[in-house]
Amino acid sequence: MEPLSVSQVQAYLACPLKYRFQYVDKLEKPWRAAALAFGTSIHAGVEYFQRERVAGRTPDPASVFSMFEADWYAANLDPLVFSGSDSQESLAEKGRELLALYVEQTNGKLPAAIEQPFEIDLVDPETGEDLDVRFRGYVDLVEADGTVVDLKTAARTVGQGDLERHLQLSVYALVAFLQRDEIPSLRLDVLLKTRVPRFERPVTTRTLQDLSWTAQLVRAVADAIRDRAFHPNPSWRCSECEYFAHCQAWRGQ
C-alpha cells in the first residue's frame, strides 16, 4: 500500500465512496468548491510570508497579497462553485483582509519550520505495536519553542469540543511524539471569514492515550482501504460533492 496521508484519512472518514472516486478511480472533478480553493490560496500567502521571515527578510503586506492573488487567480481558471453571496471578487477582498490581519498579529518570533514534511512508519505510542502503515504529510508551522500549528480558514469560531477532536492536530502530535518522544503543545490558527474578519489562536493538548487512539484510527482506515470498503456516507456534504452524479449511479459495484 502506498503511504497514507492525513488528507486521505480525513477524506475516507468523510465518505469512503468519495475516497474511492478521488484516490482509487482518480476521476476528474468537474468543479471545485470555492471555499477549499480559497483556503489553499490563503495558505500560499501565509507560507510566503513565513518563509520570507525565516530567510531574514521582512515582507510587506502588498507582497503577501500578491502571492495570494496570483494563487487565487490561477484557482479561478478552473470551474469553481461559490456558496451564498461569495464571488471571485468578494473572496479576493476577504483574502486581503484576512492576510492583513495575519501579518499584523503574527508575533516577532520566527518559526522553526514551515510546511515541514514527514514520512514515518506508524507505531502505537502506548504499546509500541507496529501498525503496518506508512504515514506522510506536512506540518503547517512549528514555532521555535516546539509548538505545532495548523492553519485554517473558517466561517465560524472553532468550539472547544472540535478543537479537542481536531484530527490534524492529533496526527501532528502523534508524529512529533514518534519522532522526538515528546508530546508538543498544539495551536490552531483560524482566520475567520466573518463580516469583520478575526484571527483566533486557540491552544490545546493531547495525552498519550489520545495519540494511541489516533494511531489506531489511522490503522483502521488503512485496513478498510486495503479491504476496499468503499460505501457512501450520505450527509450534508453530498450537496457540495464533486462526485454527486457518480454517487447517484453507484449500486455497490
C-alpha positions as CSV (number, residue, x, y, z in Angstrom):
1,M,0.0,0.0,0.0
2,E,1.2,3.5,-0.8
3,P,2.0,5.8,2.1
4,L,-1.2,7.2,3.6
5,S,-1.7,11.0,4.1
6,V,-3.7,12.9,6.6
7,S,-5.9,14.3,3.8
8,Q,-6.6,10.7,2.7
9,V,-7.6,9.7,6.2
10,Q,-9.9,12.7,6.5
11,A,-11.4,12.0,3.1
12,Y,-12.1,8.4,3.9
13,L,-13.7,9.2,7.2
14,A,-16.0,11.8,5.5
15,C,-17.1,9.4,2.8
16,P,-15.5,6.1,1.7
17,L,-17.1,6.2,-1.7
18,K,-15.8,9.7,-2.4
19,Y,-12.4,8.4,-1.3
20,R,-12.6,5.7,-4.0
21,F,-13.6,8.1,-6.7
22,Q,-10.8,10.5,-5.8
23,Y,-7.9,8.3,-4.8
24,V,-8.6,4.9,-6.4
25,D,-10.5,5.6,-9.6
26,K,-8.9,9.0,-9.9
27,L,-12.0,10.5,-11.5
28,E,-11.7,14.0,-12.8
29,K,-13.5,16.6,-10.8
30,P,-15.9,18.7,-12.9
31,W,-15.6,21.6,-10.4
32,R,-14.1,22.5,-7.1
33,A,-15.7,24.1,-4.0
34,A,-14.6,27.8,-4.0
35,A,-14.1,27.7,-0.2
36,L,-11.5,24.9,-0.5
37,A,-9.6,26.7,-3.3
38,F,-9.8,29.9,-1.2
39,G,-8.2,28.2,1.8
40,T,-5.4,26.9,-0.4
41,S,-4.7,30.4,-1.7
42,I,-4.7,31.8,1.8
43,H,-2.1,29.1,2.7
44,A,0.0,30.2,-0.2
45,G,0.1,33.8,1.1
46,V,0.9,32.7,4.7
47,E,3.6,30.3,3.6
48,Y,5.3,33.0,1.5
49,F,5.1,35.5,4.5
50,Q,6.7,33.0,6.9
51,R,9.4,31.8,4.5
52,E,10.5,35.3,3.8
53,R,10.8,36.0,7.5
54,V,12.8,32.8,8.1
55,A,15.1,34.0,5.2
56,G,15.8,37.2,7.1
57,R,13.5,39.4,5.0
58,T,10.5,41.5,6.1
59,P,7.8,41.1,3.6
60,D,5.3,43.9,3.3
61,P,1.6,43.2,3.2
62,A,1.5,44.1,-0.5
63,S,3.8,41.3,-1.5
64,V,1.8,38.8,0.7
65,F,-1.3,40.0,-1.1
66,S,0.3,39.5,-4.5
67,M,1.2,35.9,-3.7
68,F,-2.4,35.2,-2.6
69,E,-3.9,37.0,-5.6
70,A,-1.7,35.0,-8.1
71,D,-2.8,31.7,-6.5
72,W,-6.4,32.8,-6.3
73,Y,-6.4,33.9,-10.0
74,A,-4.9,30.5,-11.0
75,A,-7.6,28.7,-8.9
76,N,-10.3,30.5,-10.8
77,L,-9.1,29.3,-14.2
78,D,-10.9,26.0,-13.3
79,P,-14.6,25.8,-12.6
80,L,-15.4,26.8,-9.0
81,V,-18.7,26.6,-7.2
82,F,-19.4,29.6,-4.9
83,S,-21.8,29.4,-1.9
84,G,-24.2,32.1,-0.8
85,S,-23.2,35.6,-1.9
86,D,-19.5,34.7,-2.4
87,S,-17.8,35.5,-5.7
88,Q,-14.3,35.6,-7.1
89,E,-14.1,39.3,-6.3
90,S,-15.6,39.2,-2.8
91,L,-13.3,36.4,-1.7
92,A,-10.3,38.2,-3.2
93,E,-11.2,41.2,-1.0
94,K,-11.8,38.9,2.0
95,G,-8.5,37.2,1.5
96,R,-6.6,40.5,1.6
97,E,-8.4,41.5,4.8
98,L,-7.5,38.1,6.4
99,L,-3.9,38.2,5.4
100,A,-3.5,41.8,6.6
101,L,-4.8,40.6,10.0
102,Y,-2.4,37.6,10.0
103,V,0.6,39.8,9.1
104,E,-0.4,42.4,11.8
105,Q,-1.0,39.9,14.6
106,T,1.8,37.5,14.0
107,N,4.3,38.0,16.8
108,G,8.0,38.8,16.3
109,K,9.3,35.2,16.9
110,L,10.5,33.4,13.9
111,P,9.1,29.9,13.2
112,A,11.4,26.9,13.3
113,A,9.8,25.2,10.3
114,I,7.2,25.9,7.6
115,E,5.4,23.2,5.7
116,Q,7.6,20.6,7.4
117,P,7.3,17.2,5.6
118,F,7.2,13.9,7.4
119,E,7.0,10.2,6.5
120,I,7.1,7.6,9.2
121,D,6.1,4.0,10.0
122,L,3.1,4.2,12.3
123,V,3.5,2.8,15.8
124,D,1.1,2.7,18.7
125,P,2.8,5.1,21.2
126,E,1.4,3.2,24.2
127,T,2.2,-0.4,23.3
128,G,4.9,0.0,20.7
129,E,3.0,-2.1,18.3
130,D,3.9,-1.7,14.6
131,L,0.7,-0.8,12.9
132,D,1.9,-1.6,9.3
133,V,1.1,1.8,7.9
134,R,3.5,4.2,6.2
135,F,2.2,7.7,7.0
136,R,3.1,11.0,5.4
137,G,2.1,14.7,5.4
138,Y,3.2,18.2,6.1
139,V,3.0,20.3,9.3
140,D,1.9,23.8,8.6
141,L,4.2,25.5,11.1
142,V,6.4,24.7,14.1
143,E,7.2,27.5,16.5
144,A,10.7,28.0,17.9
145,D,9.5,26.6,21.2
146,G,8.2,23.4,19.5
147,T,4.5,24.4,19.4
148,V,2.9,22.7,16.4
149,V,0.4,24.8,14.5
150,D,-2.3,24.1,11.9
151,L,-3.7,27.0,9.9
152,K,-7.3,27.0,8.6
153,T,-9.9,29.4,7.3
154,A,-13.4,29.1,8.7
155,A,-16.8,30.8,8.7
156,R,-17.2,30.5,12.5
157,T,-15.3,30.0,15.7
158,V,-14.0,26.5,16.4
159,G,-15.7,25.1,19.5
160,Q,-13.7,23.5,22.4
161,G,-15.0,20.1,21.5
162,D,-14.0,20.4,17.9
163,L,-10.6,21.6,19.0
164,E,-10.1,18.6,21.2
165,R,-11.1,16.2,18.4
166,H,-9.2,18.1,15.6
167,L,-7.7,15.1,13.7
168,Q,-4.9,17.1,12.0
169,L,-3.6,18.4,15.3
170,S,-3.8,14.9,16.8
171,V,-1.9,13.5,13.9
172,Y,0.8,16.2,14.2
173,A,1.2,15.5,17.9
174,L,1.4,11.7,17.2
175,V,4.1,12.3,14.6
176,A,6.1,14.6,16.8
177,F,5.9,12.1,19.7
178,L,7.1,9.2,17.4
179,Q,10.0,11.4,16.1
180,R,11.1,13.0,19.3
181,D,9.5,11.1,22.2
182,E,7.7,14.2,23.3
183,I,4.1,15.5,23.0
184,P,4.2,19.0,21.7
185,S,2.0,22.0,22.5
186,L,-0.7,22.4,19.8
187,R,-2.3,25.5,18.4
188,L,-5.0,26.1,15.7
189,D,-4.6,29.4,13.9
190,V,-8.0,30.2,12.5
191,L,-8.7,33.1,10.0
192,L,-12.4,33.7,10.3
193,K,-14.3,34.9,7.2
194,T,-16.8,36.8,9.3
195,R,-18.2,40.2,8.3
196,V,-15.4,41.8,10.4
197,P,-12.5,39.3,9.9
198,R,-11.0,37.8,13.0
199,F,-7.8,35.8,13.8
200,E,-8.1,33.3,16.6
201,R,-5.3,31.1,18.0
202,P,-6.8,28.6,20.5
203,V,-4.3,26.1,22.1
204,T,-4.9,22.5,23.0
205,T,-3.1,19.4,24.2
206,R,-3.2,15.7,23.7
207,T,-2.4,12.8,26.1
208,L,-0.5,9.6,25.3
209,Q,-3.9,7.8,25.3
210,D,-5.2,10.3,22.7
211,L,-2.2,9.6,20.5
212,S,-2.7,5.9,20.8
213,W,-6.4,6.3,19.8
214,T,-5.4,8.4,16.8
215,A,-2.8,5.8,15.7
216,Q,-5.4,3.0,15.9
217,L,-7.9,5.1,13.9
218,V,-5.4,5.6,11.1
219,R,-4.7,1.9,11.1
220,A,-8.4,1.1,10.9
221,V,-8.8,3.5,7.9
222,A,-5.8,1.9,6.2
223,D,-7.2,-1.6,6.8
224,A,-10.6,-0.6,5.4
225,I,-8.9,0.9,2.3
226,R,-7.0,-2.4,1.8
227,D,-10.3,-4.3,2.1
228,R,-11.9,-1.9,-0.5
229,A,-14.7,-1.0,1.9
230,F,-15.9,1.9,-0.3
231,H,-19.5,2.7,0.7
232,P,-21.4,6.0,0.5
233,N,-21.9,8.1,3.6
234,P,-25.0,10.3,3.0
235,S,-24.8,13.6,4.8
236,W,-25.0,17.4,4.3
237,R,-21.7,17.1,2.4
238,C,-23.5,15.5,-0.5
239,S,-24.8,18.8,-1.8
240,E,-21.2,20.0,-2.1
241,C,-19.7,16.9,-3.5
242,E,-18.0,17.0,-6.9
243,Y,-18.8,13.3,-7.5
244,F,-22.5,13.5,-6.7
245,A,-23.5,12.2,-10.2
246,H,-21.2,9.2,-9.8
247,C,-22.6,8.5,-6.4
248,Q,-26.1,8.6,-7.7
249,A,-25.1,5.9,-10.2
250,W,-23.5,3.7,-7.6
251,R,-25.0,0.3,-6.9
252,G,-22.4,-1.4,-4.8
253,Q,-20.0,-2.2,-7.7
